[in-house]
């Protein structure tokens, strides 16, 4: 059975994407179609803030893209040197809160120690942060995207935990998305399952998928990587066939296997 994954490949250099690999173990033939493009902005301002750890109580990351923004900054020799010589060690005396494993591994790559990676979503991460931070503490620095949800900032604000947000990337539709979807449906046919990985993915893809599927759209089991994406799907009128218990390849594969097995019983 075919599964369409609406996400970017994990990493061009790291072999088979883990979602494709895990779904393959269940006998599914999975295909990735990149949905989003990212434009990085305010990088000078970002590094200026990173240059003053003494002004902040810690860092908050809810997206791998925020770490990509930092990595772009560190490609400059002078900034990389400043980071390696003192900034990294000074930030390591403070918490670096992360929403999940993918973000945690990128935090480790820049030499910091992540906390809260088992949270899985912004709501749980906000609760975790509030359980560890005092209202009187210094602001946490939150590099984020232009489309960030307000859940985490709202919860922290209500609990009196100061947060300083800085928009470091903008999300747009991938240039090849429409062509890639048309090509997939014409060559592969209607997939057994389509997986959305973000609310942006729902917004950018749904109309095309409805058009390409026609009357067969009811045959597709739609899946969500997590509750936030599931909410966006429901709001758009898509029946959510399954939501992964955690945003990981094994949880998603097990969820799809269960949903399709029940459908075929």
C-alpha positions in Angstrom: 0.0 0.0 0.0 1.2 3.5 -0.8 1.7 6.3 1.7 2.3 9.9 0.8 4.3 11.9 3.3 3.9 15.7 2.9 7.3 16.7 4.4 10.9 17.6 3.5 13.5 14.8 3.4 15.2 14.4 6.7 18.7 15.1 5.4 20.1 14.8 1.9 23.3 13.2 3.3 21.9 10.8 5.9 20.5 8.1 3.6 16.9 6.9 3.6 14.5 9.1 5.5 13.6 7.5 8.8 9.8 7.7 8.1 10.2 5.9 4.7 12.4 3.3 6.4 10.0 2.7 9.3 6.9 2.5 7.0 8.8 0.1 4.8 9.1 -2.3 7.8 5.3 -2.5 7.7 5.2 -3.2 4.0 4.2 0.4 3.0 5.6 2.1 -0.1 6.2 5.6 1.1 7.0 8.7 -0.9 8.1 12.2 0.3 6.9 15.4 -1.3 8.5 18.6 0.1 5.8 21.1 1.0 7.6 24.1 2.5 10.4 26.5 1.8 12.0 28.7 4.4 13.5 32.1 4.1 15.8 33.1 7.0 15.6 36.7 8.3 17.0 38.9 11.1 20.2 36.8 11.4 22.4 39.7 12.5 19.9 40.6 15.2 19.8 36.9 16.2 23.5 36.7 16.7 23.6 40.0 18.5 21.2 38.5 21.1 23.2 35.3 21.2 26.3 37.4 22.0 24.7 38.4 25.3 23.9 35.3 27.3 24.0 37.4 30.5 20.8 39.2 29.3 18.7 36.0 29.2 17.6 33.1 31.4 17.9 30.5 28.7 16.7 29.5 25.2 13.5 28.1 23.8 13.3 26.1 20.5 10.1 24.7 19.0 11.4 24.2 15.5 14.4 22.7 13.8 14.4 25.8 11.5 15.4 28.1 14.5 18.5 26.0 14.9 19.2 26.2 11.2 19.1 30.0 11.5 21.8 29.7 14.2 23.9 27.3 12.1 23.8 29.8 9.2 25.1 32.5 11.6 27.9 30.2 12.7 29.1 29.6 9.2 30.9 33.0 9.5 34.4 32.4 10.9 34.4 35.3 13.3 31.0 34.3 14.8 31.9 30.6 14.9 35.1 31.5 16.8 33.2 33.7 19.3 30.7 30.9 19.8 33.3 28.2 20.3 35.6 30.3 22.6 33.1 31.6 25.1 29.4 32.0 24.1 28.7 28.2 23.9 30.0 27.7 27.5 28.1 30.7 28.8 24.8 29.5 27.3 25.5 26.0 28.7 25.0 27.4 32.2 21.4 28.1 31.2 18.6 25.8 30.0 17.9 25.2 26.3 14.3 24.1 26.2 13.2 22.0 23.1 9.9 20.6 21.9 11.1 17.2 20.6 13.9 14.9 19.6 14.7 16.4 16.2 15.1 19.8 17.7 17.1 18.3 20.6 19.6 16.7 18.3 20.2 20.0 16.5 20.7 21.8 19.8 23.4 19.2 20.6 25.1 19.8 17.3 25.7 23.4 18.2 27.2 22.2 21.5 24.3 22.9 23.9 22.4 20.5 26.3 18.7 20.3 25.5 15.9 20.0 28.1 12.3 19.0 27.7 12.6 17.0 24.5 9.9 14.5 25.7 7.3 17.3 25.7 6.3 16.6 22.0 4.3 19.8 21.6 4.2 23.4 22.6 1.5 23.1 25.3 3.5 20.4 27.2 6.8 22.3 26.7 5.2 25.4 28.1 4.1 23.5 31.2 7.6 22.0 31.6 9.2 25.5 31.3 6.7 26.9 33.9 7.5 24.1 36.3 11.2 25.1 36.2 11.2 28.9 35.8 10.4 31.6 38.3 8.2 34.6 37.3 11.0 37.0 38.3 13.7 35.3 36.1 15.4 36.9 33.1 13.6 36.5 29.8 14.0 33.4 27.7 15.1 34.0 24.2 12.8 32.3 21.6 14.0 32.3 18.0 10.9 31.3 16.0 9.0 31.4 12.7 6.6 34.1 11.4 3.8 31.5 11.7 4.5 30.4 15.2 1.4 29.4 17.3 0.7 31.6 20.3 0.2 28.7 22.7 3.7 28.7 24.3 4.0 32.5 24.6 0.4 32.8 26.0 1.0 30.1 28.7 4.3 31.6 29.8 2.8 35.1 29.8 -0.1 33.9 32.0 2.4 32.4 34.4 4.5 35.5 34.5 7.6 33.8 32.8 9.2 36.4 30.6 9.8 35.4 26.9 11.5 37.4 24.2 10.5 36.2 20.7 12.5 36.9 17.6 11.2 35.9 14.1 14.2 34.3 12.3 12.4 32.5 9.4 9.3 32.8 7.1 7.4 29.8 5.7 6.3 29.7 2.1 5.0 27.1 -0.3 7.6 24.9 -2.0 8.0 26.1 -5.6 7.6 22.5 -7.0 4.7 21.5 -4.7 1.8 21.6 -7.2 3.8 19.9 -10.0 5.1 17.2 -7.5 1.6 16.4 -6.3 0.2 16.2 -9.9 3.1 13.9 -10.9 2.6 11.6 -7.9 -1.1 11.2 -8.5 -0.8 10.6 -12.2 2.0 8.0 -11.8 1.3 6.3 -8.5 -2.5 6.7 -8.3 -4.5 7.3 -5.1 -2.4 6.5 -2.0 -3.9 4.5 0.9 -2.8 7.2 3.3 -1.7 10.8 3.2 0.3 12.2 6.1 0.3 15.9 7.1 3.3 17.1 9.2 2.2 20.7 9.9 -0.8 23.1 9.7 1.1 24.9 6.9 1.1 21.6 5.0 -2.7 21.3 5.3 -3.1 24.9 4.1 -0.8 24.5 1.1 -1.7 20.9 0.0 -5.4 20.2 0.7 -6.9 22.0 -2.3 -4.5 20.2 -4.7 -5.2 16.8 -3.1 -8.9 17.3 -3.2 -8.8 18.2 -6.9 -6.4 15.3 -7.8 -8.3 12.7 -5.8 -11.8 13.6 -7.0 -14.4 11.2 -5.8 -11.7 8.8 -4.5 -10.8 11.2 -1.7 -13.0 9.2 0.7 -10.7 6.1 0.1 -7.7 8.0 1.6 -6.9 7.6 5.3 -5.6 11.0 6.4 -3.0 11.0 9.2 -1.5 13.7 11.4 2.0 13.8 12.9 0.6 15.4 16.1 -2.4 17.1 17.7 -1.7 20.6 16.3 -1.7 19.3 12.8 -4.8 17.2 13.5 -6.6 20.3 14.7 -5.7 22.1 11.5 -7.0 19.1 9.5 -10.3 19.0 11.4 -10.7 22.8 10.9 -10.3 22.3 7.2 -12.9 19.5 7.2 -10.6 16.5 6.7 -11.5 13.4 8.7 -8.4 12.5 10.8 -7.9 8.7 10.4 -5.0 8.7 12.9 -2.8 10.9 14.9 0.7 9.7 15.8 1.0 9.1 19.6 4.4 10.9 19.4 6.0 12.8 16.5 8.4 9.8 15.6 8.6 7.4 12.7 7.7 4.3 14.8 4.6 6.0 16.3 3.4 7.2 12.9 4.0 3.9 11.2 2.2 2.0 14.0 -0.8 4.5 13.8 -1.2 4.2 10.0 -0.9 0.4 10.2 -3.6 0.3 12.8 -5.9 2.7 11.0 -5.6 0.9 7.6 -6.0 -2.5 9.2 -9.2 -1.4 10.9 -10.4 0.1 7.6 -9.8 -3.3 5.9 -11.4 -5.4 8.5 
